[in-house]
Amino acid sequence: MFVEPELESGAVRADPVRTRQILLSLIDNALKFTARGRVEVRLRREGDARVRFEVADTGPGLAPDEIAQAFLPFTRVARTSAGTIGAGLGLSLTRSLAQLMGGEVGAVSAEGAGSCFWLDLPYDLRGQVAGTSAGGA
């Protein structure tokens, strides 16, 4: 996992349980669809008021129309989902949860080269993680 050094201060402004649920779903999909290669998780700032979690893989990749289809409820991409289990709800649910927290989920991909699914959430540069203080541990 790569965490951008600028994220040593500040805090994501989102529900931690739902954020974890989204990230686990994205990581689970990356692992499920990557038979060979790697899965990477990265965390970086996206401007001054957003943080971006990225889950990148070297799986089969998706065409632009397949990305749009993957976010529809009860829909699975036939080319890549053969032999895998699921109801086709994961990505549509992650998108809804992200939007409820003021965030966004999306993806960039190239067929045959892998995908990068991302989650953007509100970020406060001066915020503190619950249970911490500015004075240290």
A tleap script that builds the chain and sets N, CA, C and O, in Angstrom:
source leaprc.protein.ff14SB
mol = sequence {
  NMET PHE VAL GLU PRO GLU LEU GLU SER GLY
  ALA VAL ARG ALA ASP PRO VAL ARG THR ARG
  GLN ILE LEU LEU SER LEU ILE ASP ASN ALA
  LEU LYS PHE THR ALA ARG GLY ARG VAL GLU
  VAL ARG LEU ARG ARG GLU GLY ASP ALA ARG
  VAL ARG PHE GLU VAL ALA ASP THR GLY PRO
  GLY LEU ALA PRO ASP GLU ILE ALA GLN ALA
  PHE LEU PRO PHE THR ARG VAL ALA ARG THR
  SER ALA GLY THR ILE GLY ALA GLY LEU GLY
  LEU SER LEU THR ARG SER LEU ALA GLN LEU
  MET GLY GLY GLU VAL GLY ALA VAL SER ALA
  GLU GLY ALA GLY SER CYS PHE TRP LEU ASP
  LEU PRO TYR ASP LEU ARG GLY GLN VAL ALA
  GLY THR SER ALA GLY GLY CALA
}
set mol.1.N position { 0.848 -1.172 0.000 }
set mol.1.CA position { 0.000 0.000 0.000 }
set mol.1.C position { 0.889 1.229 0.000 }
set mol.1.O position { 1.870 1.303 0.740 }
set mol.2.N position { 0.538 2.182 -0.831 }
set mol.2.CA position { 1.261 3.443 -0.899 }
set mol.2.C position { 0.378 4.556 -0.333 }
set mol.2.O position { -0.764 4.725 -0.759 }
set mol.3.N position { 0.914 5.314 0.631 }
set mol.3.CA position { 0.216 6.465 1.191 }
set mol.3.C position { 1.067 7.692 0.914 }
set mol.3.O position { 2.225 7.764 1.326 }
set mol.4.N position { 0.490 8.647 0.220 }
set mol.4.CA position { 1.186 9.891 -0.105 }
set mol.4.C position { 1.632 10.586 1.191 }
set mol.4.O position { 0.833 10.720 2.118 }
set mol.5.N position { 2.884 11.023 1.267 }
set mol.5.CA position { 3.393 11.656 2.497 }
set mol.5.C position { 2.579 12.874 2.964 }
set mol.5.O position { 2.513 13.135 4.165 }
set mol.6.N position { 1.971 13.611 2.058 }
set mol.6.CA position { 1.186 14.786 2.449 }
set mol.6.C position { -0.028 14.425 3.302 }
set mol.6.O position { -0.658 15.313 3.876 }
set mol.7.N position { -0.360 13.158 3.392 }
set mol.7.CA position { -1.530 12.728 4.167 }
set mol.7.C position { -1.194 12.438 5.627 }
set mol.7.O position { -1.997 11.832 6.337 }
set mol.8.N position { -0.025 12.862 6.080 }
set mol.8.CA position { 0.342 12.648 7.476 }
set mol.8.C position { -0.490 13.504 8.419 }
set mol.8.O position { -0.550 13.221 9.616 }
set mol.9.N position { -1.131 14.543 7.905 }
set mol.9.CA position { -2.023 15.355 8.718 }
set mol.9.C position { -3.362 15.460 7.992 }
set mol.9.O position { -3.455 15.214 6.789 }
set mol.10.N position { -4.389 15.828 8.743 }
set mol.10.CA position { -5.717 15.936 8.154 }
set mol.10.C position { -6.518 14.669 8.386 }
set mol.10.O position { -6.015 13.690 8.939 }
set mol.11.N position { -7.775 14.701 7.954 }
set mol.11.CA position { -8.653 13.555 8.170 }
set mol.11.C position { -9.709 13.472 7.082 }
set mol.11.O position { -10.207 14.488 6.595 }
set mol.12.N position { -10.038 12.249 6.712 }
set mol.12.CA position { -11.149 11.993 5.799 }
set mol.12.C position { -12.435 12.257 6.574 }
set mol.12.O position { -12.553 11.880 7.740 }
set mol.13.N position { -13.389 12.902 5.926 }
set mol.13.CA position { -14.662 13.219 6.569 }
set mol.13.C position { -15.733 12.288 5.994 }
set mol.13.O position { -16.484 12.651 5.089 }
set mol.14.N position { -15.775 11.074 6.555 }
set mol.14.CA position { -16.717 10.068 6.068 }
set mol.14.C position { -16.914 9.016 7.153 }
set mol.14.O position { -16.119 8.923 8.088 }
set mol.15.N position { -17.958 8.239 7.026 }
set mol.15.CA position { -18.244 7.161 7.956 }
set mol.15.C position { -17.165 6.075 7.804 }
set mol.15.O position { -17.007 5.522 6.716 }
set mol.16.N position { -16.425 5.762 8.876 }
set mol.16.CA position { -15.341 4.781 8.750 }
set mol.16.C position { -15.825 3.378 8.405 }
set mol.16.O position { -15.138 2.658 7.679 }
set mol.17.N position { -16.977 2.974 8.902 }
set mol.17.CA position { -17.502 1.633 8.612 }
set mol.17.C position { -17.860 1.530 7.136 }
set mol.17.O position { -17.523 0.538 6.491 }
set mol.18.N position { -18.533 2.529 6.593 }
set mol.18.CA position { -18.927 2.505 5.172 }
set mol.18.C position { -17.708 2.670 4.262 }
set mol.18.O position { -17.650 2.070 3.189 }
set mol.19.N position { -16.743 3.475 4.683 }
set mol.19.CA position { -15.511 3.619 3.899 }
set mol.19.C position { -14.794 2.285 3.812 }
set mol.19.O position { -14.347 1.884 2.738 }
set mol.20.N position { -14.683 1.599 4.940 }
set mol.20.CA position { -14.059 0.274 4.964 }
set mol.20.C position { -14.833 -0.695 4.071 }
set mol.20.O position { -14.226 -1.486 3.348 }
set mol.21.N position { -16.159 -0.643 4.114 }
set mol.21.CA position { -16.996 -1.523 3.292 }
set mol.21.C position { -16.707 -1.294 1.806 }
set mol.21.O position { -16.566 -2.251 1.045 }
set mol.22.N position { -16.621 -0.047 1.402 }
set mol.22.CA position { -16.338 0.270 0.000 }
set mol.22.C position { -14.958 -0.244 -0.396 }
set mol.22.O position { -14.805 -0.893 -1.431 }
set mol.23.N position { -13.958 0.047 0.429 }
set mol.23.CA position { -12.598 -0.371 0.091 }
set mol.23.C position { -12.462 -1.888 0.045 }
set mol.23.O position { -11.793 -2.422 -0.839 }
set mol.24.N position { -13.082 -2.578 0.976 }
set mol.24.CA position { -13.038 -4.047 0.944 }
set mol.24.C position { -13.705 -4.596 -0.312 }
set mol.24.O position { -13.238 -5.582 -0.881 }
set mol.25.N position { -14.780 -3.974 -0.743 }
set mol.25.CA position { -15.452 -4.403 -1.968 }
set mol.25.C position { -14.547 -4.198 -3.180 }
set mol.25.O position { -14.439 -5.082 -4.030 }
set mol.26.N position { -13.901 -3.043 -3.263 }
set mol.26.CA position { -13.007 -2.768 -4.400 }
set mol.26.C position { -11.798 -3.699 -4.397 }
set mol.26.O position { -11.386 -4.188 -5.448 }
set mol.27.N position { -11.231 -3.943 -3.216 }
set mol.27.CA position { -10.075 -4.846 -3.114 }
set mol.27.C position { -10.498 -6.280 -3.435 }
set mol.27.O position { -9.783 -6.995 -4.137 }
set mol.28.N position { -11.650 -6.699 -2.928 }
set mol.28.CA position { -12.157 -8.043 -3.209 }
set mol.28.C position { -12.338 -8.249 -4.717 }
set mol.28.O position { -11.954 -9.288 -5.254 }
set mol.29.N position { -12.924 -7.259 -5.394 }
set mol.29.CA position { -13.089 -7.367 -6.847 }
set mol.29.C position { -11.738 -7.469 -7.548 }
set mol.29.O position { -11.565 -8.288 -8.451 }
set mol.30.N position { -10.790 -6.645 -7.138 }
set mol.30.CA position { -9.465 -6.674 -7.770 }
set mol.30.C position { -8.824 -8.045 -7.608 }
set mol.30.O position { -8.264 -8.586 -8.561 }
set mol.31.N position { -8.903 -8.605 -6.412 }
set mol.31.CA position { -8.323 -9.928 -6.177 }
set mol.31.C position { -9.065 -11.013 -6.952 }
set mol.31.O position { -8.449 -11.932 -7.491 }
set mol.32.N position { -10.394 -10.898 -7.005 }
set mol.32.CA position { -11.216 -11.895 -7.692 }
set mol.32.C position { -10.917 -11.945 -9.189 }
set mol.32.O position { -10.920 -13.018 -9.791 }
set mol.33.N position { -10.660 -10.784 -9.784 }
set mol.33.CA position { -10.494 -10.730 -11.229 }
set mol.33.C position { -9.044 -10.662 -11.690 }
set mol.33.O position { -8.785 -10.488 -12.881 }
set mol.34.N position { -8.098 -10.797 -10.769 }
set mol.34.CA position { -6.680 -10.774 -11.135 }
set mol.34.C position { -6.089 -12.158 -10.903 }
set mol.34.O position { -5.699 -12.499 -9.786 }
set mol.35.N position { -6.029 -12.942 -11.958 }
set mol.35.CA position { -5.498 -14.304 -11.847 }
set mol.35.C position { -3.978 -14.288 -11.710 }
set mol.35.O position { -3.405 -15.113 -10.998 }
set mol.36.N position { -3.335 -13.356 -12.386 }
set mol.36.CA position { -1.875 -13.205 -12.337 }
set mol.36.C position { -1.553 -11.726 -12.260 }
set mol.36.O position { -2.307 -10.879 -12.740 }
set mol.37.N position { -0.430 -11.438 -11.654 }
set mol.37.CA position { -0.008 -10.045 -11.582 }
set mol.37.C position { -0.135 -9.515 -10.170 }
set mol.37.O position { 0.213 -10.196 -9.205 }
set mol.38.N position { -0.644 -8.278 -10.052 }
set mol.38.CA position { -0.662 -7.664 -8.734 }
set mol.38.C position { -1.892 -6.783 -8.532 }
set mol.38.O position { -2.577 -6.389 -9.476 }
set mol.39.N position { -2.135 -6.498 -7.266 }
set mol.39.CA position { -3.160 -5.547 -6.850 }
set mol.39.C position { -2.455 -4.530 -5.962 }
set mol.39.O position { -1.733 -4.905 -5.038 }
set mol.40.N position { -2.659 -3.260 -6.233 }
set mol.40.CA position { -2.052 -2.193 -5.442 }
set mol.40.C position { -3.133 -1.303 -4.870 }
set mol.40.O position { -4.138 -1.026 -5.526 }
set mol.41.N position { -2.919 -0.854 -3.630 }
set mol.41.CA position { -3.815 0.104 -2.996 }
set mol.41.C position { -2.991 1.363 -2.738 }
set mol.41.O position { -1.909 1.304 -2.153 }
set mol.42.N position { -3.522 2.506 -3.185 }
set mol.42.CA position { -2.811 3.786 -3.024 }
set mol.42.C position { -3.762 4.807 -2.408 }
set mol.42.O position { -4.975 4.754 -2.611 }
set mol.43.N position { -3.195 5.717 -1.667 }
set mol.43.CA position { -3.962 6.783 -1.032 }
set mol.43.C position { -3.236 8.094 -1.284 }
set mol.43.O position { -2.053 8.228 -0.972 }
set mol.44.N position { -3.960 9.072 -1.858 }
set mol.44.CA position { -3.335 10.356 -2.171 }
set mol.44.C position { -4.360 11.475 -2.111 }
set mol.44.O position { -5.568 11.245 -2.149 }
set mol.45.N position { -3.845 12.683 -2.016 }
set mol.45.CA position { -4.738 13.839 -2.044 }
set mol.45.C position { -5.183 14.100 -3.467 }
set mol.45.O position { -4.436 13.906 -4.426 }
set mol.46.N position { -6.407 14.540 -3.572 }
set mol.46.CA position { -6.995 14.916 -4.860 }
set mol.46.C position { -7.460 16.358 -4.680 }
set mol.46.O position { -8.626 16.605 -4.369 }
set mol.47.N position { -6.555 17.300 -4.874 }
set mol.47.CA position { -6.858 18.700 -4.591 }
set mol.47.C position { -6.781 18.944 -3.090 }
set mol.47.O position { -6.257 18.116 -2.344 }
set mol.48.N position { -7.307 20.085 -2.651 }
set mol.48.CA position { -7.232 20.438 -1.235 }
set mol.48.C position { -8.344 19.833 -0.388 }
set mol.48.O position { -8.189 19.710 0.827 }
set mol.49.N position { -9.444 19.459 -0.994 }
set mol.49.CA position { -10.599 19.047 -0.203 }
set mol.49.C position { -11.031 17.602 -0.440 }
set mol.49.O position { -12.117 17.210 -0.014 }
set mol.50.N position { -10.204 16.807 -1.111 }
set mol.50.CA position { -10.563 15.417 -1.404 }
set mol.50.C position { -9.358 14.514 -1.162 }
set mol.50.O position { -8.206 14.930 -1.282 }
set mol.51.N position { -9.662 13.278 -0.821 }
set mol.51.CA position { -8.646 12.241 -0.753 }
set mol.51.C position { -9.102 11.127 -1.689 }
set mol.51.O position { -10.295 10.844 -1.796 }
set mol.52.N position { -8.148 10.501 -2.362 }
set mol.52.CA position { -8.479 9.436 -3.308 }
set mol.52.C position { -7.818 8.133 -2.876 }
set mol.52.O position { -6.604 8.056 -2.683 }
set mol.53.N position { -8.661 7.108 -2.730 }
set mol.53.CA position { -8.208 5.742 -2.518 }
set mol.53.C position { -8.250 5.075 -3.893 }
set mol.53.O position { -9.272 5.137 -4.576 }
set mol.54.N position { -7.174 4.452 -4.297 }
set mol.54.CA position { -7.133 3.755 -5.587 }
set mol.54.C position { -6.822 2.279 -5.361 }
set mol.54.O position { -5.959 1.925 -4.558 }
set mol.55.N position { -7.535 1.437 -6.076 }
set mol.55.CA position { -7.269 0.003 -6.075 }
set mol.55.C position { -6.996 -0.377 -7.530 }
set mol.55.O position { -7.907 -0.439 -8.356 }
set mol.56.N position { -5.724 -0.629 -7.819 }
set mol.56.CA position { -5.308 -0.929 -9.188 }
set mol.56.C position { -4.937 -2.402 -9.296 }
set mol.56.O position { -4.380 -2.984 -8.365 }
set mol.57.N position { -5.253 -2.998 -10.449 }
set mol.57.CA position { -4.948 -4.411 -10.652 }
set mol.57.C position { -4.441 -4.644 -12.064 }
set mol.57.O position { -4.522 -3.774 -12.931 }
set mol.58.N position { -3.922 -5.831 -12.267 }
set mol.58.CA position { -3.447 -6.238 -13.593 }
set mol.58.C position { -4.371 -7.307 -14.171 }
set mol.58.O position { -3.930 -8.198 -14.897 }
set mol.59.N position { -5.645 -7.208 -13.844 }
set mol.59.CA position { -6.650 -8.149 -14.331 }
set mol.59.C position { -6.980 -7.929 -15.795 }
set mol.59.O position { -6.197 -7.315 -16.520 }
set mol.60.N position { -8.133 -8.423 -16.243 }
set mol.60.CA position { -8.478 -8.389 -17.665 }
set mol.60.C position { -8.800 -6.998 -18.202 }
set mol.60.O position { -8.819 -6.798 -19.416 }
set mol.61.N position { -9.050 -6.047 -17.331 }
set mol.61.CA position { -9.403 -4.704 -17.788 }
set mol.61.C position { -10.798 -4.663 -18.383 }
set mol.61.O position { -11.387 -5.692 -18.714 }
set mol.62.N position { -11.311 -3.445 -18.508 }
set mol.62.CA position { -12.663 -3.243 -19.024 }
set mol.62.C position { -12.669 -2.159 -20.093 }
set mol.62.O position { -11.908 -1.194 -20.022 }
set mol.63.N position { -13.530 -2.329 -21.072 }
set mol.63.CA position { -13.781 -1.294 -22.070 }
set mol.63.C position { -14.670 -0.234 -21.432 }
set mol.63.O position { -15.330 -0.519 -20.433 }
set mol.64.N position { -14.707 0.992 -21.982 }
set mol.64.CA position { -15.549 2.049 -21.390 }
set mol.64.C position { -17.009 1.646 -21.194 }
set mol.64.O position { -17.599 1.963 -20.160 }
set mol.65.N position { -17.598 0.959 -22.160 }
set mol.65.CA position { -19.000 0.548 -21.993 }
set mol.65.C position { -19.147 -0.512 -20.904 }
set mol.65.O position { -20.188 -0.583 -20.250 }
set mol.66.N position { -18.118 -1.336 -20.702 }
set mol.66.CA position { -18.157 -2.345 -19.647 }
set mol.66.C position { -18.047 -1.696 -18.262 }
set mol.66.O position { -18.658 -2.175 -17.306 }
set mol.67.N position { -17.277 -0.615 -18.148 }
set mol.67.CA position { -17.185 0.105 -16.877 }
set mol.67.C position { -18.561 0.640 -16.500 }
set mol.67.O position { -19.008 0.470 -15.365 }
set mol.68.N position { -19.232 1.285 -17.452 }
set mol.68.CA position { -20.574 1.813 -17.190 }
set mol.68.C position { -21.523 0.691 -16.782 }
set mol.68.O position { -22.323 0.860 -15.862 }
set mol.69.N position { -21.440 -0.438 -17.452 }
set mol.69.CA position { -22.292 -1.589 -17.146 }
set mol.69.C position { -21.990 -2.143 -15.757 }
set mol.69.O position { -22.909 -2.554 -15.047 }
set mol.70.N position { -20.727 -2.161 -15.361 }
set mol.70.CA position { -20.323 -2.740 -14.078 }
set mol.70.C position { -20.926 -2.008 -12.886 }
set mol.70.O position { -21.083 -2.599 -11.818 }
set mol.71.N position { -21.267 -0.732 -13.048 }
set mol.71.CA position { -21.842 0.042 -11.958 }
set mol.71.C position { -23.365 -0.038 -11.896 }
set mol.71.O position { -23.975 0.548 -11.001 }
set mol.72.N position { -23.987 -0.755 -12.834 }
set mol.72.CA position { -25.440 -0.917 -12.820 }
set mol.72.C position { -25.825 -2.035 -11.851 }
set mol.72.O position { -25.145 -3.060 -11.800 }
set mol.73.N position { -26.922 -1.852 -11.067 }
set mol.73.CA position { -27.319 -2.906 -10.135 }
set mol.73.C position { -27.757 -4.183 -10.854 }
set mol.73.O position { -28.387 -4.136 -11.911 }
set mol.74.N position { -27.414 -5.306 -10.263 }
set mol.74.CA position { -27.759 -6.642 -10.766 }
set mol.74.C position { -27.220 -6.905 -12.167 }
set mol.74.O position { -27.804 -7.675 -12.929 }
set mol.75.N position { -26.104 -6.262 -12.501 }
set mol.75.CA position { -25.493 -6.432 -13.818 }
set mol.75.C position { -24.048 -6.872 -13.635 }
set mol.75.O position { -23.319 -6.329 -12.805 }
set mol.76.N position { -23.650 -7.854 -14.412 }
set mol.76.CA position { -22.268 -8.326 -14.395 }
set mol.76.C position { -21.717 -8.261 -15.804 }
set mol.76.O position { -22.452 -8.459 -16.771 }
set mol.77.N position { -20.448 -7.990 -15.925 }
set mol.77.CA position { -19.796 -7.937 -17.229 }
set mol.77.C position { -19.509 -9.374 -17.661 }
set mol.77.O position { -18.668 -10.051 -17.071 }
set mol.78.N position { -20.206 -9.826 -18.680 }
set mol.78.CA position { -20.135 -11.235 -19.093 }
set mol.78.C position { -18.713 -11.666 -19.457 }
set mol.78.O position { -18.298 -12.771 -19.109 }
set mol.79.N position { -17.971 -10.819 -20.144 }
set mol.79.CA position { -16.626 -11.177 -20.608 }
set mol.79.C position { -15.688 -11.511 -19.451 }
set mol.79.O position { -14.831 -12.384 -19.589 }
set mol.80.N position { -15.834 -10.836 -18.321 }
set mol.80.CA position { -14.883 -11.024 -17.227 }
set mol.80.C position { -15.431 -11.801 -16.045 }
set mol.80.O position { -14.656 -12.239 -15.195 }
set mol.81.N position { -16.741 -11.987 -15.961 }
set mol.81.CA position { -17.306 -12.577 -14.743 }
set mol.81.C position { -17.597 -14.072 -14.841 }
set mol.81.O position { -18.085 -14.660 -13.876 }
set mol.82.N position { -17.313 -14.691 -15.963 }
set mol.82.CA position { -17.557 -16.131 -16.086 }
set mol.82.C position { -16.750 -16.873 -15.022 }
set mol.82.O position { -15.546 -16.657 -14.879 }
set mol.83.N position { -17.420 -17.739 -14.287 }
set mol.83.CA position { -16.743 -18.545 -13.277 }
set mol.83.C position { -16.578 -17.857 -11.930 }
set mol.83.O position { -15.988 -18.434 -11.018 }
set mol.84.N position { -17.083 -16.644 -11.786 }
set mol.84.CA position { -17.009 -15.959 -10.498 }
set mol.84.C position { -18.412 -15.831 -9.916 }
set mol.84.O position { -19.410 -15.827 -10.638 }
set mol.85.N position { -18.459 -15.727 -8.600 }
set mol.85.CA position { -19.767 -15.597 -7.954 }
set mol.85.C position { -20.065 -14.129 -7.674 }
set mol.85.O position { -19.157 -13.304 -7.575 }
set mol.86.N position { -21.336 -13.821 -7.550 }
set mol.86.CA position { -21.751 -12.466 -7.222 }
set mol.86.C position { -23.082 -12.144 -7.854 }
set mol.86.O position { -23.486 -12.754 -8.844 }
set mol.87.N position { -23.758 -11.170 -7.263 }
set mol.87.CA position { -25.085 -10.779 -7.752 }
set mol.87.C position { -25.034 -9.534 -8.626 }
set mol.87.O position { -26.056 -9.132 -9.181 }
set mol.88.N position { -23.861 -8.918 -8.759 }
set mol.88.CA position { -23.774 -7.695 -9.543 }
set mol.88.C position { -24.241 -6.475 -8.774 }
set mol.88.O position { -24.745 -5.520 -9.366 }
set mol.89.N position { -24.077 -6.498 -7.460 }
set mol.89.CA position { -24.504 -5.368 -6.636 }
set mol.89.C position { -23.347 -4.572 -6.033 }
set mol.89.O position { -23.540 -3.429 -5.619 }
set mol.90.N position { -22.165 -5.150 -5.979 }
set mol.90.CA position { -21.046 -4.532 -5.279 }
set mol.90.C position { -20.729 -3.115 -5.716 }
set mol.90.O position { -20.685 -2.207 -4.887 }
set mol.91.N position { -20.510 -2.914 -6.998 }
set mol.91.CA position { -20.118 -1.586 -7.470 }
set mol.91.C position { -21.253 -0.579 -7.403 }
set mol.91.O position { -21.012 0.594 -7.118 }
set mol.92.N position { -22.484 -1.004 -7.659 }
set mol.92.CA position { -23.604 -0.059 -7.554 }
set mol.92.C position { -23.798 0.360 -6.099 }
set mol.92.O position { -24.112 1.518 -5.822 }
set mol.93.N position { -23.612 -0.571 -5.178 }
set mol.93.CA position { -23.715 -0.245 -3.758 }
set mol.93.C position { -22.577 0.681 -3.325 }
set mol.93.O position { -22.807 1.636 -2.583 }
set mol.94.N position { -21.369 0.410 -3.776 }
set mol.94.CA position { -20.244 1.282 -3.408 }
set mol.94.C position { -20.477 2.703 -3.917 }
set mol.94.O position { -20.179 3.672 -3.218 }
set mol.95.N position { -20.999 2.823 -5.109 }
set mol.95.CA position { -21.272 4.158 -5.655 }
set mol.95.C position { -22.315 4.890 -4.809 }
set mol.95.O position { -22.147 6.071 -4.504 }
set mol.96.N position { -23.383 4.201 -4.433 }
set mol.96.CA position { -24.422 4.825 -3.603 }
set mol.96.C position { -23.876 5.243 -2.246 }
set mol.96.O position { -24.151 6.350 -1.782 }
set mol.97.N position { -23.101 4.365 -1.603 }
set mol.97.CA position { -22.531 4.697 -0.298 }
set mol.97.C position { -21.597 5.899 -0.391 }
set mol.97.O position { -21.638 6.791 0.456 }
set mol.98.N position { -20.766 5.920 -1.413 }
set mol.98.CA position { -19.842 7.046 -1.590 }
set mol.98.C position { -20.619 8.349 -1.760 }
set mol.98.O position { -20.273 9.359 -1.147 }
set mol.99.N position { -21.651 8.338 -2.576 }
set mol.99.CA position { -22.443 9.545 -2.805 }
set mol.99.C position { -23.122 10.016 -1.531 }
set mol.99.O position { -23.216 11.221 -1.298 }
set mol.100.N position { -23.598 9.092 -0.701 }
set mol.100.CA position { -24.225 9.459 0.564 }
set mol.100.C position { -23.239 10.150 1.507 }
set mol.100.O position { -23.650 10.919 2.376 }
set mol.101.N position { -21.951 9.880 1.344 }
set mol.101.CA position { -20.925 10.510 2.181 }
set mol.101.C position { -20.296 11.725 1.503 }
set mol.101.O position { -19.293 12.253 1.983 }
set mol.102.N position { -20.880 12.166 0.394 }
set mol.102.CA position { -20.326 13.313 -0.322 }
set mol.102.C position { -19.150 12.961 -1.208 }
set mol.102.O position { -18.369 13.831 -1.595 }
set mol.103.N position { -19.025 11.682 -1.530 }
set mol.103.CA position { -17.903 11.207 -2.332 }
set mol.103.C position { -18.331 10.694 -3.690 }
set mol.103.O position { -19.455 10.915 -4.139 }
set mol.104.N position { -17.411 10.009 -4.324 }
set mol.104.CA position { -17.633 9.507 -5.674 }
set mol.104.C position { -16.770 8.271 -5.888 }
set mol.104.O position { -15.670 8.176 -5.345 }
set mol.105.N position { -17.268 7.328 -6.677 }
set mol.105.CA position { -16.524 6.133 -7.063 }
set mol.105.C position { -16.486 6.092 -8.583 }
set mol.105.O position { -17.466 6.434 -9.244 }
set mol.106.N position { -15.356 5.676 -9.131 }
set mol.106.CA position { -15.245 5.556 -10.574 }
set mol.106.C position { -14.111 4.617 -10.942 }
set mol.106.O position { -13.530 3.963 -10.076 }
set mol.107.N position { -13.801 4.551 -12.218 }
set mol.107.CA position { -12.753 3.646 -12.677 }
set mol.107.C position { -12.155 4.129 -13.983 }
set mol.107.O position { -12.805 4.799 -14.785 }
set mol.108.N position { -10.902 3.770 -14.170 }
set mol.108.CA position { -10.239 3.879 -15.460 }
set mol.108.C position { -9.681 2.497 -15.744 }
set mol.108.O position { -9.242 1.796 -14.832 }
set mol.109.N position { -9.700 2.107 -17.015 }
set mol.109.CA position { -9.305 0.752 -17.343 }
set mol.109.C position { -8.900 0.660 -18.802 }
set mol.109.O position { -9.247 1.510 -19.622 }
set mol.110.N position { -8.170 -0.375 -19.097 }
set mol.110.CA position { -7.808 -0.691 -20.477 }
set mol.110.C position { -7.931 -2.202 -20.642 }
set mol.110.O position { -7.357 -2.971 -19.872 }
set mol.111.N position { -8.678 -2.610 -21.648 }
set mol.111.CA position { -8.853 -4.041 -21.887 }
set mol.111.C position { -7.502 -4.723 -22.016 }
set mol.111.O position { -6.636 -4.279 -22.770 }
set mol.112.N position { -7.334 -5.806 -21.270 }
set mol.112.CA position { -6.107 -6.586 -21.324 }
set mol.112.C position { -4.975 -6.034 -20.478 }
set mol.112.O position { -3.930 -6.675 -20.368 }
set mol.113.N position { -5.152 -4.853 -19.870 }
set mol.113.CA position { -4.061 -4.238 -19.114 }
set mol.113.C position { -4.392 -3.985 -17.645 }
set mol.113.O position { -3.507 -3.612 -16.875 }
set mol.114.N position { -5.633 -4.178 -17.246 }
set mol.114.CA position { -5.992 -3.961 -15.853 }
set mol.114.C position { -6.893 -2.768 -15.651 }
set mol.114.O position { -7.269 -2.075 -16.596 }
set mol.115.N position { -7.231 -2.544 -14.391 }
set mol.115.CA position { -8.162 -1.477 -14.027 }
set mol.115.C position { -7.678 -0.755 -12.787 }
set mol.115.O position { -6.885 -1.287 -12.010 }
set mol.116.N position { -8.164 0.466 -12.611 }
set mol.116.CA position { -7.947 1.220 -11.384 }
set mol.116.C position { -9.298 1.791 -10.966 }
set mol.116.O position { -9.824 2.710 -11.594 }
set mol.117.N position { -9.849 1.225 -9.889 }
set mol.117.CA position { -11.094 1.734 -9.327 }
set mol.117.C position { -10.722 2.681 -8.199 }
set mol.117.O position { -9.798 2.409 -7.433 }
set mol.118.N position { -11.435 3.784 -8.097 }
set mol.118.CA position { -11.086 4.798 -7.108 }
set mol.118.C position { -12.298 5.262 -6.318 }
set mol.118.O position { -13.441 5.193 -6.772 }
set mol.119.N position { -12.000 5.733 -5.125 }
set mol.119.CA position { -12.986 6.305 -4.219 }
set mol.119.C position { -12.466 7.665 -3.782 }
set mol.119.O position { -11.397 7.751 -3.177 }
set mol.120.N position { -13.200 8.719 -4.075 }
set mol.120.CA position { -12.879 10.067 -3.608 }
set mol.120.C position { -13.813 10.415 -2.460 }
set mol.120.O position { -15.024 10.214 -2.552 }
set mol.121.N position { -13.243 10.943 -1.369 }
set mol.121.CA position { -14.035 11.365 -0.220 }
set mol.121.C position { -13.594 12.741 0.252 }
set mol.121.O position { -12.455 13.142 0.013 }
set mol.122.N position { -14.485 13.473 0.923 }
set mol.122.CA position { -14.105 14.781 1.467 }
set mol.122.C position { -12.941 14.643 2.451 }
set mol.122.O position { -12.843 13.662 3.188 }
set mol.123.N position { -12.072 15.642 2.444 }
set mol.123.CA position { -10.857 15.625 3.248 }
set mol.123.C position { -10.658 16.993 3.872 }
set mol.123.O position { -10.778 18.018 3.201 }
set mol.124.N position { -10.354 17.000 5.155 }
set mol.124.CA position { -10.120 18.238 5.893 }
set mol.124.C position { -8.650 18.293 6.291 }
set mol.124.O position { -8.192 17.484 7.099 }
set mol.125.N position { -7.910 19.245 5.725 }
set mol.125.CA position { -6.476 19.379 6.014 }
set mol.125.C position { -6.201 19.606 7.497 }
set mol.125.O position { -5.166 19.175 8.005 }
set mol.126.N position { -7.109 20.275 8.194 }
set mol.126.CA position { -6.903 20.587 9.612 }
set mol.126.C position { -7.595 19.587 10.526 }
set mol.126.O position { -7.476 19.677 11.748 }
set mol.127.N position { -8.305 18.651 9.954 }
set mol.127.CA position { -9.049 17.688 10.760 }
set mol.127.C position { -8.150 16.704 11.468 }
set mol.127.O position { -6.985 16.524 11.111 }
set mol.128.N position { -8.712 16.073 12.475 }
set mol.128.CA position { -8.001 15.043 13.222 }
set mol.128.C position { -8.815 13.766 13.203 }
set mol.128.O position { -10.046 13.791 13.204 }
set mol.129.N position { -8.118 12.669 13.185 }
set mol.129.CA position { -8.769 11.370 13.259 }
set mol.129.C position { -9.367 11.242 14.655 }
set mol.129.O position { -8.722 11.619 15.634 }
set mol.130.N position { -10.562 10.729 14.764 }
set mol.130.CA position { -11.225 10.566 16.060 }
set mol.130.C position { -10.326 9.824 17.036 }
set mol.130.O position { -9.731 8.799 16.705 }
set mol.131.N position { -10.240 10.366 18.250 }
set mol.131.CA position { -9.451 9.716 19.288 }
set mol.131.C position { -7.989 10.128 19.313 }
set mol.131.O position { -7.210 9.576 20.090 }
set mol.132.N position { -7.590 11.106 18.465 }
set mol.132.CA position { -6.211 11.569 18.473 }
set mol.132.C position { -6.183 13.024 18.861 }
set mol.132.O position { -7.196 13.719 18.799 }
set mol.133.N position { -5.017 13.476 19.262 }
set mol.133.CA position { -4.850 14.889 19.575 }
set mol.133.C position { -3.619 15.409 18.853 }
set mol.133.O position { -2.788 14.628 18.390 }
set mol.134.N position { -3.503 16.710 18.756 }
set mol.134.CA position { -2.379 17.337 18.059 }
set mol.134.C position { -1.067 17.120 18.792 }
set mol.134.O position { -0.005 17.293 18.193 }
set mol.135.N position { -1.099 16.746 20.069 }
set mol.135.CA position { 0.105 16.591 20.861 }
set mol.135.C position { 0.848 15.286 20.646 }
set mol.135.O position { 1.926 15.110 21.214 }
set mol.136.N position { 0.328 14.370 19.857 }
set mol.136.CA position { 1.021 13.095 19.602 }
set mol.136.C position { 0.333 11.944 20.281 }
set mol.136.O position { -0.811 12.054 20.724 }
set mol.137.N position { 1.054 10.816 20.360 }
set mol.137.CA position { 0.457 9.582 20.870 }
set mol.137.C position { 0.282 9.559 22.336 }
set mol.137.O position { -0.211 8.573 22.884 }
savepdb mol mol.pdb
quit
